[in-house]
Amino acid sequence: MRRTHYLVPSRNMGAALLCCYMCLSVLQVILPIGRCQQTTDHFTNVSDTIDSLLKGYDIRLRPSFGGAPLKIGIEIILASFDSISEVDMDYTITMYLNQYWQDERLQFIYNDSLDLGENRSVDTMTLTGAFAEKIWVPDTFLANDKNSFLHDITEKNKMVRLYGNGSLVYGMRFTTTLACMMDLHNYPLDHQACTVEIESYGYTMDDIVLYWLNNRNAVSGVEDVSLPQFSITNYQTIDKVEGLLTGNYQRLSLIFQLQRNIGYFIFQTYLPSILIVMLSWVSFWINHEATSARVALGITTVLTMTTISNGVRSSLPRISYVKAIDIYLVMCFVFVFAALLEYAAVNYTYWGARAKRKAKRLRERATSVRKRVEECDPMNNTNMESVELKEVHMGSGITNSQSFNLELDDGAADTAGFRVAPSVPRSFTHSHTAPHGFMPSTVVRRRSSAHVPPRRRRLLSHFRQKAKSIKVKIPRVQDVNTIDKYARLVFPLLFVIFNTSYWSVYLLT
């Protein structure tokens, strides 16, 4: 038969377990109280340390007063490059400015009583910006500042970090608008150099010497900044001495090399100007008789170029020198205005020079008729009839006349002679309007008797028909004027040459 043994705890063993449980509970309560007491003592010790540092501290005197100049390191972290204004000649940035120096009066000793455990000890204290009002801080200012403000959301963006050896870091975050004198000769294909000038306001180099902390590495964040109209191609840090009547001052300069992005101006100014100039060339393919169409097109392009020029000038300061964009816009204006003047030349050639040539041909024909009349009137009789040819410019009120009198002698029965005679008051006019506004007219002055032989009458009628034929046979010009043909080639060629020269000069320089 199998037996089962049960282990029954004794009464002494239970008492021992209960005692252990109670001890652990007491330890869990006592240890945190001890640690809180240690932390409270630590905070009390740190506050006492700060109070002891400020006891007897004279904020009016710089560190090492009366001794060697105090060295102050400068560090800049660029937060954003907000805007650049050509009109006001300034730019706006947001940055962090950190200043490093040492003040022996603020040294403190950290010991075991300041031990926080976990290998941490108090050798650095980060304090609020209010602490900066209780200690000496540099009177650093921005020499080219126009307007600045310190950010205060949610608290004033200032801090002081104090090290055990008396070293301090005084940092702040602010937005500032700085002057930037720009050279706009090559605008908008220009490069600009804008600076941040840091200097002590009251302390000369005998008291304070500013220097860039870690040289070029003193500036950071530039690579992360982008601008809509500019690209930061480079930056450099330099230090120099500014000599004033009150002494020599150390000045630190941060120089931003900026290159303007041309893309905006290509689509806003250059491309519209090119298209307007090309639009003005359309008039070269319009018939020169379409006066309204060509004049309206020319005036429209001229006014459009004027509007574009005014828009560009409104975004720039009123400077006296000529900018690159001014040269381009003026040349485009010259091209569109020359296209309008080209039509004036075409119109003058058509209505002026050609009209003179027509009048010359008319005079030649009249001379020919006159010679034939003289050949028919060798007797030079006086009883004649006259024919006058006159060229009238319709619509202008100007009459260009070359007249001659064909006088028919009633007494010359066989030869029917004719001669040239002066005008006679008694006259009547027979006219037809020629193409293009010219009206050659035939004027017949009669000085003969009432009885004219039939042969003379037929001969007079013949010369009247000859005079009319002069008017009918004046040719109508159908082809485009030669000036238009040359303009179609010369204007685009000159514009291409101008653009090639313009972009080569300004892009290469």
C-alpha positions as CSV (number, residue, x, y, z in Angstrom):
1,M,0.0,0.0,0.0
2,R,1.4,3.3,-1.1
3,R,1.7,6.2,1.3
4,T,1.5,10.0,0.6
5,H,3.4,12.5,2.7
6,Y,2.2,16.1,3.1
7,L,4.6,18.9,4.1
8,V,2.8,21.0,6.7
9,P,4.6,24.4,7.5
10,S,5.3,25.1,11.1
11,R,4.0,28.1,13.0
12,N,7.5,29.5,13.3
13,M,8.1,29.5,9.5
14,G,4.9,31.6,8.8
15,A,6.0,34.2,11.3
16,A,9.3,34.6,9.6
17,L,7.7,35.1,6.2
18,L,5.4,37.8,7.6
19,C,8.3,39.6,9.1
20,C,10.2,39.7,5.8
21,Y,7.2,41.1,4.0
22,M,6.8,43.9,6.5
23,C,10.5,44.8,6.2
24,L,10.3,45.1,2.4
25,S,7.3,47.4,2.7
26,V,9.1,49.7,5.1
27,L,12.1,49.9,2.8
28,Q,9.9,50.9,-0.2
29,V,8.5,53.8,1.8
30,I,11.8,55.0,3.4
31,L,14.1,55.0,0.2
32,P,12.0,57.5,-1.9
33,I,11.8,59.8,1.1
34,G,15.5,59.7,1.4
35,R,16.0,60.4,-2.3
36,C,13.5,63.3,-2.3
37,Q,15.3,64.8,0.6
38,Q,18.6,64.5,-1.2
39,T,17.1,66.2,-4.3
40,T,15.5,68.9,-2.3
41,D,18.8,69.5,-0.6
42,H,20.5,69.7,-4.0
43,F,18.0,72.3,-5.4
44,T,18.5,74.3,-2.2
45,N,22.3,74.1,-2.7
46,V,22.1,75.2,-6.4
47,S,19.8,78.2,-5.5
48,D,22.2,79.1,-2.8
49,T,25.1,78.9,-5.3
50,I,23.4,81.3,-7.7
51,D,22.6,83.7,-4.9
52,S,26.1,83.6,-3.7
53,L,27.4,84.3,-7.2
54,L,25.3,87.4,-7.5
55,K,26.1,88.6,-4.0
56,G,28.4,91.6,-4.5
57,Y,28.3,91.3,-8.2
58,D,28.6,94.7,-10.0
59,I,26.8,94.5,-13.3
60,R,28.3,97.8,-14.4
61,L,31.8,96.5,-14.8
62,R,32.9,94.1,-17.5
63,P,34.9,90.9,-16.6
64,S,38.6,91.5,-16.1
65,F,38.0,95.2,-15.7
66,G,41.2,97.2,-15.9
67,G,43.1,94.2,-17.4
68,A,43.4,92.6,-20.8
69,P,40.6,93.0,-23.3
70,L,37.8,90.6,-23.0
71,K,37.5,88.1,-25.9
72,I,33.9,87.4,-27.0
73,G,33.2,84.6,-29.5
74,I,30.3,85.0,-31.9
75,E,28.3,82.2,-33.4
76,I,25.3,82.6,-35.8
77,I,22.8,80.0,-36.8
78,L,20.7,81.1,-39.7
79,A,17.0,80.1,-39.2
80,S,15.5,81.7,-42.3
81,F,16.2,84.2,-45.1
82,D,12.8,85.9,-45.3
83,S,12.9,88.6,-48.0
84,I,15.0,91.0,-50.1
85,S,13.7,94.3,-51.2
86,E,15.4,96.2,-54.1
87,V,13.2,99.3,-53.5
88,D,14.2,99.7,-49.8
89,M,17.7,98.3,-50.3
90,D,17.5,95.8,-47.4
91,Y,16.8,92.2,-46.5
92,T,15.2,90.4,-43.6
93,I,16.6,87.3,-41.8
94,T,15.8,85.3,-38.7
95,M,18.8,84.0,-36.8
96,Y,20.2,82.7,-33.5
97,L,23.0,84.8,-32.1
98,N,25.2,83.1,-29.5
99,Q,28.0,84.9,-27.6
100,Y,30.7,83.2,-25.6
101,W,32.9,84.8,-22.9
102,Q,34.2,84.1,-19.5
103,D,33.4,85.9,-16.3
104,E,35.6,84.8,-13.3
105,R,33.2,86.4,-10.9
106,L,30.6,83.7,-11.8
107,Q,32.8,80.6,-11.1
108,F,31.4,78.0,-8.8
109,I,32.7,74.7,-7.4
110,Y,30.7,71.6,-7.8
111,N,31.3,68.8,-5.3
112,D,29.7,65.6,-4.0
113,S,26.8,67.6,-2.4
114,L,25.7,68.5,-6.0
115,D,25.9,64.9,-7.2
116,L,22.7,63.8,-8.8
117,G,23.7,60.2,-9.1
118,E,23.9,58.2,-12.3
119,N,27.3,59.8,-13.0
120,R,25.7,63.3,-13.4
121,S,27.0,66.3,-11.6
122,V,26.2,70.0,-11.7
123,D,29.0,71.7,-13.7
124,T,26.6,73.6,-16.1
125,M,23.5,75.6,-15.3
126,T,21.0,76.7,-18.0
127,L,19.1,79.7,-16.9
128,T,16.3,81.8,-18.3
129,G,16.8,85.2,-20.1
130,A,15.9,87.0,-16.9
131,F,19.3,86.0,-15.4
132,A,21.0,88.0,-18.1
133,E,19.5,91.1,-16.6
134,K,21.4,90.4,-13.4
135,I,24.9,90.0,-14.9
136,W,27.1,91.9,-17.3
137,V,26.4,91.1,-20.9
138,P,28.1,92.5,-24.1
139,D,26.5,95.6,-25.7
140,T,26.7,93.9,-29.1
141,F,24.6,95.4,-31.9
142,L,24.1,95.1,-35.6
143,A,25.7,98.0,-37.3
144,N,23.6,97.9,-40.5
145,D,20.3,97.1,-38.7
146,K,17.1,98.9,-39.7
147,N,14.6,97.2,-37.5
148,S,14.7,94.2,-35.2
149,F,12.6,92.4,-32.7
150,L,13.1,89.6,-30.2
151,H,10.7,86.7,-30.4
152,D,8.7,86.2,-27.3
153,I,6.4,83.2,-28.1
154,T,5.8,81.5,-25.7
155,E,8.5,83.2,-23.6
156,K,11.3,85.5,-24.6
157,N,13.7,83.6,-26.7
158,K,16.8,84.2,-24.6
159,M,18.9,81.9,-22.4
160,V,22.1,81.9,-20.4
161,R,24.2,78.9,-19.9
162,L,26.7,79.1,-17.0
163,Y,29.7,76.7,-16.6
164,G,31.6,76.0,-13.5
165,N,34.7,77.8,-14.7
166,G,32.8,81.0,-15.2
167,S,32.3,80.6,-19.0
168,L,28.9,81.8,-20.3
169,V,26.8,81.3,-23.4
170,Y,24.3,84.1,-24.1
171,G,21.9,83.2,-26.8
172,M,18.9,84.8,-28.4
173,R,16.6,84.4,-31.4
174,F,15.4,87.5,-33.3
175,T,14.3,88.8,-36.7
176,T,16.2,91.7,-38.2
177,T,16.0,93.9,-41.3
178,L,19.5,94.8,-42.4
179,A,20.6,97.4,-45.0
180,C,22.1,96.0,-48.2
181,M,23.4,98.5,-50.7
182,M,22.8,96.8,-54.1
183,D,24.4,97.5,-57.4
184,L,21.6,97.1,-60.0
185,H,23.6,97.8,-63.2
186,N,23.2,94.2,-64.3
187,Y,19.6,93.8,-62.9
188,P,18.1,91.2,-63.2
189,L,21.2,89.3,-64.2
190,D,23.1,90.5,-61.2
191,H,25.0,89.2,-58.1
192,Q,24.6,90.9,-54.7
193,A,26.6,90.8,-51.5
194,C,24.6,91.4,-48.3
195,T,26.3,91.5,-44.9
196,V,25.6,91.1,-41.2
197,E,27.8,93.6,-39.4
198,I,28.3,92.8,-35.7
199,E,30.1,95.3,-33.4
200,S,30.3,96.5,-29.8
201,Y,28.4,99.7,-29.3
202,G,30.4,101.3,-26.6
203,Y,33.5,99.2,-25.9
204,T,36.6,99.8,-28.0
205,M,39.3,97.2,-28.7
206,D,41.0,98.2,-25.5
207,D,38.1,96.6,-23.6
208,I,36.5,94.0,-26.0
209,V,37.8,92.0,-28.9
210,L,35.2,90.1,-31.0
211,Y,36.1,87.0,-32.9
212,W,34.3,84.3,-35.0
213,L,34.1,81.1,-33.0
214,N,35.8,78.4,-35.0
215,N,36.3,80.8,-37.9
216,R,34.0,79.8,-40.8
217,N,32.2,77.1,-38.7
218,A,30.8,79.9,-36.6
219,V,28.0,80.2,-39.2
220,S,25.6,77.3,-39.8
221,G,22.2,76.7,-41.3
222,V,23.0,78.5,-44.6
223,E,22.8,75.4,-46.6
224,D,19.2,74.8,-45.4
225,V,17.9,78.2,-46.4
226,S,16.2,78.9,-49.8
227,L,15.0,82.1,-51.4
228,P,12.4,82.5,-54.2
229,Q,14.4,85.0,-56.2
230,F,18.0,84.4,-55.1
231,S,20.4,81.6,-54.5
232,I,23.1,81.8,-51.8
233,T,26.2,80.8,-53.8
234,N,28.7,81.4,-51.0
235,Y,29.3,83.1,-47.7
236,Q,32.4,84.2,-45.8
237,T,33.3,85.6,-42.4
238,I,35.8,88.5,-42.0
239,D,36.8,90.7,-39.1
240,K,38.0,94.3,-39.4
241,V,38.7,97.4,-37.4
242,E,36.4,100.4,-37.7
243,G,38.1,103.6,-36.8
244,L,35.8,106.3,-35.4
245,L,36.3,109.5,-33.5
246,T,35.6,107.7,-30.3
247,G,38.2,105.0,-30.9
248,N,38.8,101.8,-32.8
249,Y,36.1,99.1,-32.7
250,Q,36.3,95.5,-33.7
251,R,33.7,94.6,-36.3
252,L,32.7,91.1,-37.6
253,S,31.1,90.8,-41.0
254,L,29.2,87.9,-42.4
255,I,28.9,88.3,-46.2
256,F,26.2,86.4,-48.2
257,Q,27.0,86.1,-51.9
258,L,23.6,86.1,-53.7
259,Q,22.8,85.3,-57.3
260,R,19.4,86.4,-58.7
261,N,17.3,83.6,-60.2
262,I,16.4,84.7,-63.8
263,G,13.4,82.3,-64.3
264,Y,10.8,84.7,-62.9
265,F,12.0,87.6,-65.1
266,I,12.1,85.3,-68.2
267,F,8.4,84.6,-68.0
268,Q,7.4,88.0,-66.5
269,T,9.3,90.4,-68.7
270,Y,11.7,89.0,-71.3
271,L,9.4,86.5,-73.0
272,P,6.4,88.8,-73.2
273,S,8.7,91.5,-74.7
274,I,10.0,89.1,-77.3
275,L,6.5,88.1,-78.3
276,I,5.3,91.7,-78.5
277,V,8.3,92.5,-80.8
278,M,7.5,89.5,-83.0
279,L,3.8,90.5,-83.1
280,S,4.8,93.9,-84.5
281,W,6.4,92.1,-87.5
282,V,3.0,90.8,-88.5
283,S,2.2,94.2,-90.1
284,F,4.9,93.5,-92.7
285,W,2.7,90.8,-94.1
286,I,-0.5,92.9,-94.1
287,N,-1.4,94.7,-97.3
288,H,-0.1,98.3,-97.2
289,E,-3.5,99.5,-98.2
290,A,-5.0,98.2,-94.9
291,T,-4.1,101.4,-93.1
292,S,-6.4,100.8,-90.1
293,A,-5.1,97.3,-89.4
294,R,-1.5,98.2,-89.6
295,V,-1.7,101.4,-87.6
296,A,-3.8,99.7,-84.9
297,L,-1.4,96.8,-84.6
298,G,1.6,99.2,-84.4
299,I,0.0,101.4,-81.7
300,T,-1.1,98.4,-79.7
301,T,2.4,96.9,-79.5
302,V,3.9,100.3,-78.6
303,L,1.5,100.7,-75.7
304,T,2.0,97.2,-74.5
305,M,5.7,97.7,-74.3
306,T,5.1,100.9,-72.4
307,T,3.0,99.0,-69.9
308,I,5.6,96.3,-69.4
309,S,8.3,98.9,-68.8
310,N,6.2,100.7,-66.2
311,G,5.5,97.5,-64.4
312,V,9.2,96.7,-64.2
313,R,10.1,100.2,-62.9
314,S,7.5,100.1,-60.2
315,S,9.4,97.3,-58.4
316,L,12.7,99.1,-58.5
317,P,14.1,102.2,-56.7
318,R,14.3,105.5,-58.6
319,I,17.9,105.2,-59.6
320,S,19.6,107.3,-62.2
321,Y,21.8,104.8,-63.9
322,V,20.8,102.4,-66.7
323,K,20.1,98.8,-65.8
324,A,20.3,95.7,-67.9
325,I,16.6,95.3,-68.1
326,D,16.2,98.9,-69.1
327,I,18.5,98.3,-72.1
328,Y,16.4,95.3,-73.2
329,L,13.1,97.0,-72.8
330,V,14.2,100.2,-74.6
331,M,15.5,98.2,-77.5
332,C,12.3,96.2,-77.7
333,F,10.4,99.5,-77.7
334,V,12.6,100.8,-80.5
335,F,11.9,97.7,-82.6
336,V,8.1,98.0,-82.2
337,F,8.2,101.7,-82.8
338,A,10.4,101.2,-85.9
339,A,7.8,98.8,-87.2
340,L,5.2,101.5,-86.9
341,L,7.5,104.0,-88.6
342,E,8.2,101.4,-91.4
343,Y,4.5,101.6,-92.3
344,A,4.8,105.4,-92.4
345,A,7.6,105.0,-94.9
346,V,5.6,102.5,-96.9
347,N,2.6,104.8,-97.0
348,Y,4.6,107.8,-98.0
349,T,6.3,105.8,-100.7
350,Y,2.9,104.6,-102.1
351,W,1.0,107.9,-101.9
352,G,4.0,110.2,-102.5
353,A,6.8,108.9,-104.6
354,R,4.6,106.7,-106.8
355,A,2.2,109.5,-107.2
356,K,5.0,111.7,-108.4
357,R,6.1,109.0,-110.9
358,K,2.6,108.7,-112.2
359,A,2.4,112.5,-112.5
360,K,5.7,112.4,-114.4
361,R,4.3,109.8,-116.8
362,L,1.2,111.9,-117.2
363,R,3.2,115.0,-118.1
364,E,5.2,113.0,-120.6
365,R,2.0,111.8,-122.3
366,A,0.7,115.3,-122.2
367,T,3.9,116.6,-123.8
368,S,3.5,114.0,-126.5
369,V,0.0,115.0,-127.3
370,R,1.1,118.7,-127.3
371,K,3.8,117.9,-129.8
372,R,1.3,116.2,-132.0
373,V,-1.0,119.2,-131.8
374,E,1.8,121.5,-132.7
375,E,2.6,119.4,-135.7
376,C,-1.1,119.7,-136.8
377,D,-1.1,123.5,-136.5
378,P,1.9,124.9,-138.4
379,M,-0.1,128.1,-139.3
380,N,-0.5,129.0,-135.6
381,N,-4.0,130.3,-136.0
382,T,-5.9,132.0,-133.2
383,N,-9.4,130.7,-133.4
384,M,-8.9,127.6,-131.3
385,E,-10.4,125.3,-128.7
386,S,-8.3,124.2,-125.7
387,V,-8.0,121.0,-123.7
388,E,-6.5,121.1,-120.2
389,L,-5.3,117.9,-118.3
390,K,-5.3,118.2,-114.6
391,E,-4.4,115.7,-111.8
392,V,-6.3,116.2,-108.6
393,H,-5.4,114.4,-105.3
394,M,-8.7,113.3,-103.9
395,G,-9.3,113.9,-100.2
396,S,-6.3,116.2,-99.7
397,G,-7.4,119.4,-101.3
398,I,-4.1,119.5,-103.2
399,T,-4.1,119.8,-106.9
400,N,-1.0,118.9,-109.0
401,S,-1.7,120.2,-112.4
402,Q,0.2,120.1,-115.6
403,S,-2.1,121.7,-118.2
404,F,-1.9,122.6,-121.8
405,N,-4.4,124.1,-124.2
406,L,-5.3,122.4,-127.4
407,E,-6.8,125.2,-129.5
408,L,-8.5,124.3,-132.7
409,D,-8.3,126.9,-135.5
410,D,-11.5,127.4,-137.3
411,G,-9.7,129.1,-140.2
412,A,-7.4,126.3,-141.1
413,A,-9.5,124.2,-143.3
414,D,-7.0,121.7,-144.6
415,T,-4.4,121.2,-141.9
416,A,-6.5,121.4,-138.8
417,G,-3.6,123.0,-137.0
418,F,-3.3,123.3,-133.2
419,R,-1.2,125.3,-130.8
420,V,-0.6,125.8,-127.1
421,A,-2.5,128.8,-125.7
422,P,-3.0,130.4,-122.3
423,S,-6.0,129.7,-120.1
424,V,-9.3,131.3,-120.8
425,P,-11.8,132.3,-118.2
426,R,-14.6,130.7,-120.0
427,S,-14.4,126.9,-119.4
428,F,-16.1,123.7,-118.5
429,T,-14.8,120.5,-116.9
430,H,-15.1,116.9,-117.8
431,S,-13.6,114.5,-115.3
432,H,-13.3,110.9,-114.1
433,T,-12.0,109.7,-110.8
434,A,-8.9,107.5,-111.2
435,P,-7.9,104.7,-108.9
436,H,-6.3,105.5,-105.5
437,G,-7.9,109.0,-105.3
438,F,-6.4,110.7,-108.3
439,M,-8.7,112.5,-110.7
440,P,-7.3,113.6,-114.0
441,S,-9.7,116.0,-115.6
442,T,-10.2,117.3,-119.1
443,V,-11.0,121.0,-119.3
444,V,-12.1,122.3,-122.7
445,R,-12.0,126.1,-123.3
446,R,-13.9,127.3,-126.3
447,R,-12.8,130.5,-128.1
448,S,-14.1,129.7,-131.5
449,S,-17.2,130.9,-133.3
450,A,-20.4,129.0,-133.1
451,H,-19.8,127.2,-136.4
452,V,-17.1,124.5,-136.2
453,P,-16.5,122.3,-139.2
454,P,-17.3,118.7,-138.7
455,R,-13.7,117.6,-139.3
456,R,-12.5,119.9,-136.6
457,R,-15.2,118.7,-134.3
458,R,-14.1,115.0,-134.9
459,L,-10.5,115.9,-134.3
460,L,-11.4,117.7,-131.0
461,S,-13.4,114.7,-129.9
462,H,-10.4,112.5,-130.7
463,F,-8.1,114.5,-128.4
464,R,-10.7,114.4,-125.7
465,Q,-10.6,110.6,-125.8
466,K,-6.8,110.7,-125.7
467,A,-7.0,112.8,-122.6
468,K,-9.4,110.3,-121.0
469,S,-7.2,107.4,-121.9
470,I,-4.3,108.9,-119.9
471,K,-6.5,108.7,-116.8
472,V,-7.7,105.1,-117.6
473,K,-4.3,103.6,-118.2
474,I,-2.7,104.7,-114.8
475,P,-1.5,101.3,-113.4
476,R,-2.8,100.1,-110.0
477,V,0.0,98.7,-107.8
478,Q,-0.9,95.2,-106.6
479,D,2.4,93.9,-105.2
480,V,3.6,94.5,-101.6
481,N,5.9,97.4,-101.3
482,T,9.6,96.7,-101.5
483,I,10.2,98.2,-98.1
484,D,8.0,95.5,-96.5
485,K,10.0,92.8,-98.3
486,Y,13.2,94.1,-96.8
487,A,11.7,94.7,-93.4
488,R,10.6,91.0,-93.2
489,L,14.3,90.0,-93.3
490,V,16.1,93.0,-91.6
491,F,13.9,93.3,-88.5
492,P,14.2,89.6,-87.3
493,L,17.9,89.5,-88.2
494,L,18.7,92.7,-86.2
495,F,16.6,91.4,-83.2
496,V,18.5,88.1,-83.2
497,I,21.8,89.9,-83.3
498,F,20.8,92.1,-80.4
499,N,19.6,89.2,-78.3
500,T,22.8,87.3,-79.0
501,S,24.9,90.2,-77.9
502,Y,22.8,91.1,-74.9
503,W,22.8,87.6,-73.3
504,S,26.4,86.9,-74.2
505,V,27.6,90.1,-72.4
506,Y,25.4,89.8,-69.3
507,L,25.5,86.1,-68.7
508,L,29.3,85.8,-69.2
509,T,30.0,88.7,-66.9
